[in-house]
């Protein structure tokens, strides 16, 4: 499931129009790519998208970075250039599935994430690899 949340920064009830589109940008036709769209004012409060609850995409897909795109356009705000008036909070929820490769699920270990890597780019052989959470550098911002 993909969840998108936007909220205004600074002054409450900012009467700024926002157009937001959640798209599967792998589709070349814009209308076909739309998963959700909304046009509203930031003074109406947060905006949420929930889309593609059962989307399955292979980690080896060459266009994986185009799968979900968020386009945001703001209108009618009168502030200095470079002012930040909204923030976006983006969540992607993952679910382990064994329907494609039944032996791919492994025992979960606290403090580690197990990913399945393809042996080669054109291979169907998956090799489990564990990543320690302590080895991941997560920025504070």
N, C-alpha and C positions, 0 to 999 in steps of 0.2 A: 504494500500500500504506500502511496506517496501522499504526503501531506505538505501543504504550503500555507504559511501564515504570514501576514503582513500587518504591521501596526505603525501608527504614526509616532514620530519622535517630537519632543518639545511640547509646544502648546497643544492643549486639548481642543477638540472641535475645529481642527484646521480644515477649512473648506477647500480642499484640493481634490480634483478629480483624478481617479486612477483607473487605468485600463490594464487588466492583468490577464494573460493567457497562459495556460498550461498546455504544452504541446509535445507530441511525439515527433520530433524534428527529422526522424528518418523518412517521414512522408514528404515528398517533394511538393505536393499540393497543400497549400496552407489550410484550406477547409478540412481536408482529410486528416491533418495533423492535430487539430484541436481536440483536447481532452476536456478542457473546461475554460470558460471565459467569464469575466465579470467586469462591469463598469459601475463604479460607485464613488462616493466621496469619502475621504478619510475620516470625516466627522461622523460617519455612520458606524465606526468601530472596525475591528479586525475583519479580515477576509480569509476564508479557508478554502482550500481545494482538497478534495479527496478523489484520487483517480487511479485507475489501473490496479484494482485490488488483487488481480490474479495474473499480472504481467509476468511472463517468464522470458528471460533473456540470458543467453549464454555469455559467460565472462570472456569468451574468445570472440564474440561478435565485434567485427571491425568498427561498427558504428555505435558502440555502447555509450559513448559520450554524447550522442545525439538523441538518446532514448527519451529523456524527459528534459525539456527546456522551459524556462519561465521567462516570458517577455513582459516587462512592466513599462508603462508610459504614464507620466504624470502631466497634468494640465492645470492651468489656472492657479499656479502658486507664484507668489511675488516675494521672492527671497534672493539674497545674494547668490551669485553663481558659486557652486561648490558646497552649498548648504545641504546637509543631510536631513531629510524630513521623514523618511520612512526607513524601516529595517525589515529584512525578510528573515524568517526562520524556516528552515527547510529540513524536513525529516523524511528519510526513506527507510521503510521497515522491511527487513529481510526475513525469509522463512526457509529453513532447510527442507529440501524436498528430496525424496528418494525415488520419485516416479521416473526420472530420466535415467538415472544410474543407481539401481537399488543398493549397491554395495558402497555408495559414496558417503553415507552417514557414518560418522565415527563417534567414539565417546567424547563428550565435552569435558574440557579441563578448565577449571577456574583460573583466570589470569592468562589464558591463551585463546587464540582464535585459530581454528583449523580451516584452511582454504584448500580447494581441490585445483591443482594446476595441471594443465595439459602437458604431456611429455614433449610434444612438438606442436607447432602451429597447425599442422594438418593431421593430428592424431586424435583418436578417441580414448586414449589411455590417460586416466586421471591419477595423479600422484598426490596424496595428502601432504600438506605442509603446515606446520604449526608456527604461529607468530606470537611471541610473548608480548603482552600489553606493555610491559616495562621498556621494550625496545622501540616503541612507537613514540615519536615526538609530536605531541599535540600542542599547537599554539594556544596561549592563554586567551587570545582575543577571538 
